[in-house]
């Protein structure tokens, strides 16, 4: 694959990915970590290297709301301000609802 070149390394957007599975496992950037508390130290390290670090939380819909909020709080305390949640689009199979 021939990808375009960036002018500098800073032009490449870095994403800090946190995945929470239904069976209680936690992954950071596709690597399993011992528990959610490790997320904070890894996020601090990543943010030290990139002040514009963005995080994406991918949580199975069966993960308890409190656990997701806890990880969100860990990221915020680590100084990560740009946080998004990964979702899958819902496929309805029909036309979109009409606007009134």
N, C-alpha and C positions, 0 to 999 in steps of 0.2 A: 504494500500500500504506500502510495506517495502522498504524504501529508504536507500541508503548507507549513512554512517556517515562521516562527515568531521572532520579532525584532530582538527581544530579550527574554530572559528566563522569567522576569517579573510579569510578563504578559500572559503567562499560562495560569489559568485559574485553578486553584487547588481546593479540592473538596475533602472534608473530613467526614467519612461515612460511619454511622453507628447503626448497627442492625440488632434488633431485639426480637428473639424468636419465641414462639409460643411455649417451648419447653424450657424457657428460662436462660438460654444461652445469650451471650453478648459478643458481638463481633465489631472490631474497629478496623476500617479499611480492609475488610474481608479476612482478618485474622482474629481468631477466637481469643478473648481475654478472660481472665479469671472471674471477674464480676463487674458490675456497673461502676464501682468506685475507681477502677483503673481508667475509665473513660476520662475522668477529670485530669489526671496527670498526663495522659497522652494528648489531650486537647491543649493543655498548657504548653507542652513541648512543641506541638505543631503550630500553635499561634505565635510562639516566640520566633519561629522561622518565617512566619507569614502573618502580618498584622491584619490582612484582609481575608483571613481564613473563613470559609463558609462550611457549615455543617449540614448534613442531611441525616435525619433520623428515619429509619425504615423499621416500623414495628408491625408485627403480625397483628391482625385485628383481635386476636384472642389475648394479647398482652394486656395486663391490667393498666388502666388509665394512670394510676398512681406511679407505676414504674416508668411510664413514658414521661410524666411530669418530672420525676426525680432525675432522669437523664437530661432532660431539658435544663433543669436547674444546675446540674453539674457543668454543662457546657457554658451556661451563662456565667457561672462563678469562675470558669477558666478564662473568661474574657472573650468568648466567641459570641458576637452579636448577631451575625447573619446565620439564621437557622431555618431550615425548611423541613417539611415532612414529605416523604415519598408516598405516593398513592397510585393505585391502578385505576384507570378510567372505568366507569361502570358502563357496560354494554347493555343497551335496552332492546335492541333489535327493531325498534320502531322509529318513526319520525320524532323529532324533538317536539315538546309541547308548544302549542301556539300561544303567542303573547296576547294578553287582553288588549 
